[in-house]
Amino acid sequence: MKNSFKDILGFFGKDEEIDLSKSIEKPASQKDKKSAKESTKLIIVDTGKDGASTPFLRGILTRSLQKAGVSFDESYALASTVKDSLAGGRAITNEELRSEVVQLLSRHYSADIIEHYQKPTNIYDVIQVLDSVDNNNSARFSLTQHNRSMYAAGLSPEIATSVTREVFKDLHLRKITELESNELGHLTCSVLRNQVGERAVQRYLIWANFSRQGDPLHILIGGATGTGKSTIATDIAHRLGIIRTQSTDMLREVMRMMTPERLIPTLHTSSFNAWKVQPRTREQEQLEPTIDNIISGYLAQAKEVSVSSNAIIQRAQRESVSLVLEGIHNHPTLMEEIKQEQKGIVIPLMLAVIKRSSLKKRIKGRGSEATHRRAKRYINQFDAIWDIQNFLLDEADQLNIPIIHNIRREEALEQIMLAINNSLAEKYSISEDKLFGAGEEITGEEITVESKIDE
């Protein structure tokens, strides 16, 4: 990429906002509302024989850009920028749309990316990767899958994308249309070794070996309110290709619907207020809660929710499906118990925002229109939230559970990938020759290495 990705978002400039009230009267019915909404859609007119028109679909453009070698995050951002810039209820041809996209790509990406976007056929489908164990099984080379293996090796999105592009570039330049998975593994190791360093190669080998075994991966993410658990869990699931994610807060909501408050009152309040519904003497009710009171209430709620959490994990193991389970109820002792009791690969992680002012700021950031009252309630109970975080971090430290400081999202994601890889290392560490065979390697001699990043 030639320029900073931030430049992409401002490429089309800031168009004037369309004030629909000047041209459309307030709709008096649901039908009118629907018509007003549809009038702002971007319509694509096919220049082929039938001349059919369809609405612009961001997902289709995102996939087209991914196939051209652009990462998912960048593809989605580019597609969103195109949609916002060309919106306004007008119709353009598919050729005009393609021209707009090419113009955008030309300012930020190399010529080969543009060529792949303009000629999406005969680019990836011609490269078939044969299973080295059973050559009857094959799959086309996938940039997305290869990128994920680079993420799992602890590489940043920029470096991961660069390595994947170099691997594909080498295969494309040498007109490789078919190769075994072991050959692709050797080539990937060569590019990693040249561009990043030996430690990245070892991490890639760990992940590649784990992936070949077909074992499910169960990632448990804990953390206090406001530490970014749901966002991080979604990102991790996307990067590792994990389809199933679950939140302990959602599990608690289901349990609340099924269980009357009088039976399990701790389920029907927030984790930092659960102490209020626990038995207390009349004298204690007149006093401010102690830290022990707050933690006792929190643990009581977590224990109830753990019934559903365990059921979710057990089902995922029976179905041999990977899972990301996040939530405040994933406290260290519980996660360690799950790790010891379950047969699959269970990796516990604890998120933290260690500066009091930073955590409060993140919680205030939740104060959008839909969640303003909830954010205000969190701020009013911030001392209790802070006490719960201190408890979680102290317990995680004692049990040697990785603590991830979620200050900057991308750095936190890289830390998590490294923590996952380190957890897998004991069981899945392996040499390149043992994993991919000691046959003739594809050395990638034609690859031009601009820089080497040794961690």
N, C-alpha and C positions, 0 to 999 in steps of 0.2 A: 504494500500500500504506500502510495507516494506521500500523502499528507496525513495529518492527525485525523482520526475518525470523527472527532468533534466537528471538523470542517464539513463533513458530509451532511450533517443535520441542518446546516445553515446554507447549503448550496443554492437552493431555490430562492433564498431570501424570505422575508416575512411578508406574505401576501396580506392584503387588506381583508379583514374579517367580513364575511357576508352577513349583512343584517337582513334576515328574512322578513322582519316586520315591515320593511319598506315596500316589499313586493308581494308579500303573502299576508292576507288577513288572518287573524287568529282563527284556527280551525274550530268549527262548532261541533264536530263529531269525530269519532275515532277514525272514520274513513278519511275525513279531511286531514287529520293528523298524519295518517299514513301517507297520503299524497304529498304533503309538505315535506315529509322526511325523504321520500323517494326522489323528489325533485332536486335534491342536493347530491344525489349519487353520481359517480363518474361512470359513464356508459362506454363500453368498448364495442366498436362496430367491426365485425370481421370483414376483411377486404376480399375474402374468398368468394366463391360462386353464390353461396346462399345469402351472404350479407347479414347474417344474424347478429343481433346485439345482445350483450350480456353485461351485468354489472362488474365493475372492477373488484377482483377478489385478492386481497393482500396475501393470503396464504399461497395462492398459485405463483405469484411473483416471488415470494420468499423461497419456495422450492426451486424455482428456475434459477435464482441467484445462487442457492446452495449447490446445485448441480454444476454451476460454472466455477465453483471453488471458493465461494464466499462463505464465511462461517454463519451459523444460524443467527446469532445475535446481530451481526452486521446486516445480514439479509433481511431480517425482520425490520430493523431500523430503516434501511433503505426503502423497503416496500411501504412503510408507514409514511416516510417523507414524500414519496411519489404520490401516494393517495391524498395526503393533505394538500400538496401543492397543486394537484390537478383537479381537486374537487370543485363543485359548484354547479352541478346539474348539467354539465355539457357532455357532448359525445365526441370521442376521438377514435380513430382507427387503431387497430392493433399494431399497425406499422408505426404510427405516430407515437404510441406508447413505448414501443421498443426503441425508437429513436431517442426518446427522452431518457430512458434508462441507460442507454449506451453513452449518452452525453454525460450523465452523472458518473458512470463507471470510469470514463476516460480521464476524469480529473483525480481519481483516487486509486485506481487499480491498474495493473499491468495489462499489456496487450493480449496476453494469453487468456486472462480472465474474460476480457471483452469478446474474444473469439469464441470461447466456450459458451458464453451466454447467447451469442448470435447464432451459433450452430450447435444446439444442444444435443443433437443426435450424433452417433458415432464417436462420442468422446469417452464415456465411461463404460457403456455396454460392451465395447470391444475388448476391455480388459477383464478377463475372467480369472478368478483366483480359485485354484483347485485345492481341495483338501489333501494335504500331504499323506494322510493315512488312507483315505479312500478317494481316489481321483474321479470316481463317479459323482461325487458331490462337489458342486462348485457354486460360486456366487460372484456377482460382478464387484469390482473394486469400488468401495464406498468411502468417499471423503468423510462423511459423517462418522462412520464407524472407526475409521483410522484416527480422526480427530479425537474421539472419545478415549482411545487408548493413550493418546498423548496427554490429555487432561489427567488421566489416571496415573500417569508417570510424574505428575506434579508440575507440568509445564503451564505457563500462562497462556491465555487464548492466542495472543500474538505469536508466541514461539511455537505453540502446538500447530497453528494454522500454517506457519512457515515450513515446519518439518513435513507436514502432510503434503503441502504443495510441491516441495522438493522431491518427495518420493514419487508423486504422480508425474511430475515433470520428467524425471529420469525414465520412467516407464514409457511415457508418451514419446519422448525424443528418440528412444531406441526402438519405437514401434512394437513394444511388447503387447501382445494380445492375450497371452495366457501364461500364467506362472503358478507355481505351487505356493501354498501358504508359508512354507518354510523359507522359500526364496524371498517372499515379501518381508518376512521377519528379519532375515539377514540384511536386506536393503534398508529397512527401517533402523536397525541397529547402526548401520554404517552412517546414515544421515544424522542420527542422534549423536553419534560419537564425534562427528565432524563439527556439528553446529552447537552442541550443548555440552557434552562431556560424558565421561564414563559412568558417573553416578546416575545420570538420566537413563542411560542404557540399562543399568541394573534394575531401576524402578520399572522400566518398560517390560523387562523380562519377567519380573514378578507378576505384573498385571496380565501379561500374555499367558503365562503359565496358569494363573488363577482362572482366566477366561476359558482356557481349554478344558479345565476340569469340569466346568458346568455347575459348580457349586453356587447356591444362592447366597446373596450378600444382604445382611440385615444391619442397617445403620440406625442407631438410636441417638437422637440429638436432644439434649436437655438444655435448660437455661431459664433464667428468670424472665418475667414479663418485660418486653421491650428489647430483648437482645437479638432479635431478627431470626428466630428459629424457623418460621414458616417460609420466609424468603430464601434462606440458605438451603433448607430442605428441598425446595422446588428446584433451585439451581443445581444442587448435587444430583438429584434424580435425573435432570435433563442431561447433565454432562456424562453420567455413567449409563444412560439409557435405561434407567429403572422406571417402570411404568407405575408401580403401586406405591403410593405415599399415603400416610395417615397422620392425623393430628390427635393427640390425646384430648384436646379441648372438644373436638367433635365427638369423640367417644363419650366424654362426660355429658355432652348435650343429649346423646341418645339414652344414656343411663338415667338422666333426669326425667326424660319423657316417660320412662318405664317404671320409675320408682317414686313413690310419694315422698314428699319432703319430710313427713313425720317419721318415716322409716330410716332414711339416710340423709339427715339434714346437711351434712358436709358437702354433698354433691350439688346442693342448690345455692351455693354461694361461691364467691371468688376464692382462689387459693390463699390469698393474703388476708381474707376475712373469715376463713373457716373456723378459726379459734372462737369466734363469737357464738357459734352454735354448739360448742362443746360444753359439757357440764362444768359449772363454776359455782363457787359459794357466793352468798349475797355480798360478802365483804370483797371478794375478788371482782365482782361485777362493778364495784365502785372505783376500781383502780385501772390505770392504764395497763394495757397488755405488756407482758415481758417478752423478750425475744423467744424464750422457751415456749410461751403460750402461742406465739405466731407460728413457730416451727412445728409444734404439736398439731395445730390445726391443719397446716399444709400437708404434713405426713399422713394425717388421717384421710384427707381427701385423695392423696396420691395412692394410698393403699387400696381404696375402693376402685379407683380408675384402673389400677394395675390388673384387675381381673379381666377387663376388656383388652388391655394392652397385650397380656399374655396370650389371649385367645387369637388376636390378630397375628401375632408372631408364629404361634403354633400352626395356624392354617397356612401361612406363607411357607413354612417349612415343609408341611405335608405336600403342598403343591409345587415345591421347589421353585418358588418365585422370590426374587429379590424385593426388598422393602426398605423404605425410609420412614421411620416413625419418629415424629418430633412432638415436643410438648413440655410444659413446665413439670408435668407429673413424672417425667423420666429423671428421677433423682439418682445419684451415683450408686447407692447401695442396691436399688432395684435393678439398674442396668447391669451391674456386676453379677447379680443373682441370675438374671436372664442369660447372660453370657456363659455362666457356669452350667446352667441347667439345659440349655438348648444345644442341639447337636450341630447346627449350622454355624456359619461364620457371622458372629455378632460383634459389631464394632461400636462401642459407646463413645460419645463425644459430648463435651460441655461447652456451650457458648457463653461468652461473658463480655460485658462492657464495664471495664474496671474503673473508669472515672465516673464519679457520682453525677457530675454536671452533664457528662455526655449521655448517660443513661436517661436522665430526666429530659434532656433535649430530644432524644429519640422517642420517648413516650409522648411528649408534647407534639411531635411530628405526626402522631396518629390523629391529631385533632382536625381531620377533614370534616366536611358537613355531616357525613353519615356516622362518624365515630367520635364526634366532639365530646358528647356527654361521657362516653366511656373513657376517653383520654383524661378528662377532668377528674373522673373518679380515681383513675390510676395515680394521678398526681397527688390527690388528697391522701392516698394510701402509700405514698412513695417510700416512706421509712420502712414499712413492712416489706415492700418489694425488695428494698436494698438488703434488709436482714435475711430474706430468703436467698438472695444471690450469694451473700457471704457464706451462708450455710452450705449451699450447693458447691461453691468453689473449694471450701475447706474439705468437704467430703470427697470431692473429685481428686483433689491433690493427694489425700491419704490413700486412695485406691488406685493411683497412677492412671487415671482417666485423662486423656488429652484435653487441655483447656484451650479453646480457640478464642483469641481476642478479636472480636468482631468490630473493629474500628473502621476499616475500609473493606468493603464487600469483596473485592477481587482478591485482596491479600488473605482474607479469611478463607475463601474458597480454595486457594492454593495450599494454605496450611492444612485444611481438612483433607485434601487429596493426598498430601504427604503423610498425614496421620493414618489414613486408610491404608496407604501403601506400606507404611512401616508395620502396621498390624498384620498385614498379609505376609510380610517378609519371612517370618519364622517358619511358616508352612510351605510357602511357594517360591522361595529363593532358588534360582537355578542358573546354570551357565548357558551362554548362547548356543554352544555346540550341542549341549544335551537337549535343549528345547527344540532347536531348529535343525539339528543334525550337523555333522562336520563336513558335509559335501562342499562343492564349489560355491562360493558366496557371490552374490551380486554386489560389487564394491561401490557402485555409484560414482565411478571415476569421472563421469561427464558432468557431475553436479558442481555448480559454481558456488562455493561457500563464501559468503560475504563477511561473516563474522562467526566467532566461536564464543559461546557463553558458558564458561566453566563455573559451576555453582560453588 
